[in-house]
Amino acid sequence: MPLIVLAVGALVVGFFGIPRALSGANINVFEHWLEPVIADMRHEAPRVLTMPAVESRVENIQAEARAEHEPEPINPNEYVLMLLSLAIAAGGIFLGRSFYVNNPELPKQWAARLRPLYKLSFNKWYWDWLLDVKGVEAGKAINNGLWRVDATVVDGGVNGSAWFTRLWSRISGWWDKWVIDLAVNLAGWITQGSSFLLRAVQTGLWQNYALLFALGLFLILIYYVYPAVMYTIRSFTQR
C-alpha cells in the first residue's frame, strides 16, 4: 500500500508543477508556494543610506518590480533535464519489462554476476541495519549507561545519604539513651539513694546526734590508736 500511494503521487503530482517551458504559462502552483514564509533579503534596507546609495536602492527596486511583471526567459537546460529525466524513466520501464515480463530469468543471472551490488541493493544499502540494529543497540547502550549512572551515582547518593542518616540517628539514639539518659538517671538514683541515708540520720533527736558524735570520735580514735595497738601486740608476741 505505501508503494501504491507513492506511485499515484509520482504520477499525479507532476501536473501541479508543469513548467512554463512546456505550457507557455506559469501554472506551476509550487513555484512560489513558500514565498510568504521566506524573508527576501533583497528588500532589507540598510540602516544608514547616503544619497547615492538611496538612488541605487530605488533603481534596484524599480528593476525588481519590472522583472516581476516581465516573464523570465526560458533556460535551454530545462529542456535537456526534461528529456534526460524522461529517458531515465523510459529506460527503467524498459529494463523492468525486459527483466520481469519478457525474460524472468535475467534478474537471477544478473544477481549472480553482480553479487556484491545485488546484496548491497537487496539489503537497502544496510541503512535499516545501521539504523534499526546498530542505532537502536547504541541507543540502548547509552540508555543503559545513563540508567547505571542514575542508579549508582544519583540514586546511590540519595540512598547513601538516607542510609547514613538512619545509621547516625540510631547511633545518636543509642548514645542519648544509654549514655546521656543513663548518666542523668544515675545521678538521680544516687541522689535518691543518698537521700534515704541522710533522712535516716536527720531524725531531729539530740540523743541520736550525740550517739553519732560519740561513734565518730570512737572511729577516729581507733584509726589513730590502731597502729600503736598493733605495734604493742606484735612486740608482745615476738618475745
Beta strands, then each sheet from edge to edge (+ up, - down):
end
